[in-house]
Amino acid sequence: MSKSNKATLRLRVWIEQKDQIYIGIGSTLLLQHIEKLGSLRKAAEALGMSYRRAWGKLKNAEERIGQPLVEKTKGKGQRFNLSPFGKELMEKFLHFYLDVEQYAAQKAEEVLKMDVEKSGEFYRDDTE
């Protein structure tokens, strides 16, 4: 396959527990943006979702996991930081996802004989 016909690998990966999503790419992206931007509203905007949807996604994830993933920070406006557990979970899932993505891209190239690139939803330096 020529470079102009490069294929893009897209994965949706999540972990379930008791038939419910425990953590997945959507929750991890939300946590990642909250950490970078310090704001749930800004994180929602960056991901193209409403504040209400982002709030619901976050609260549902915390209920399923049984621990807070973010902490409100006093000061100007309503600022959010990841809880220590939320940061650890985000980083662990991010590393897991990136490893799965790398393996899948290599395997797709090998099996399908195609030039396959990763979609780039996450980048390694996001975890540094």
Order of alpha helices (4+ residues) and beta strands (2+ residues): beta-beta-beta-alpha-alpha-alpha-beta-beta-alpha-beta
